[in-house]
Amino acid sequence: IARPDRFFQALRVLGWDVTRTVTFRDHHWYTSRDMQTIVSAARDSGATAILTTEKDAVRFPAGATDCQVLVLPMSVDIEPSGVFNSWLFERLTRARQTRAGAPA
C-alpha cells in the first residue's frame, strides 16, 4: 500500500492491537531476509499473528514463516465514478494518440 498508515489505522479501527509495524515500499517482493525481519518483529513484540493485505500476502515467499498470517481484504471505491471515468478515458486517448504519433 502506498500509504501504510491507513492500513494500520484500519486494523486499529477494526479492533486489532497493532503491536509493531514493518513497512516496505509499494509493490515490494519479499526476500527471505525480509521475512526474517517480519517474523522477528512479530515474535519480539509478542504478536500472535502477522496481518497483511491480499496484495502483499501473495508476494510472501512460499513457506517463509511458521507464524500465523492473516489477510485483511481491502477495496477501493472511486467517487464520483463518472468524473473519474471521464478523466481516465481522456488520459488514455491522449496517450494512444501520442504513441501513434498524432498530436495530443
Rosetta blueprint (number, residue, H / E / L):
1 I L
2 A L
3 R L
4 P H
5 D H
6 R H
7 F H
8 F H
9 Q H
10 A H
11 L H
12 R H
13 V H
14 L L
15 G L
16 W L
17 D L
18 V L
19 T L
20 R L
21 T L
22 V L
23 T L
24 F L
25 R L
26 D L
27 H L
28 H L
29 W L
30 Y L
31 T L
32 S H
33 R H
34 D H
35 M H
36 Q H
37 T H
38 I H
39 V H
40 S H
41 A H
42 A H
43 R H
44 D H
45 S H
46 G L
47 A L
48 T L
49 A L
50 I E
51 L E
52 T E
53 T E
54 E H
55 K H
56 D H
57 A H
58 V L
59 R L
60 F L
61 P L
62 A L
63 G L
64 A L
65 T L
66 D L
67 C L
68 Q L
69 V E
70 L E
71 V E
72 L E
73 P L
74 M L
75 S L
76 V L
77 D L
78 I L
79 E L
80 P L
81 S H
82 G H
83 V H
84 F H
85 N H
86 S H
87 W H
88 L H
89 F H
90 E H
91 R H
92 L H
93 T H
94 R H
95 A H
96 R H
97 Q H
98 T H
99 R H
100 A L
101 G L
102 A L
103 P L
104 A L
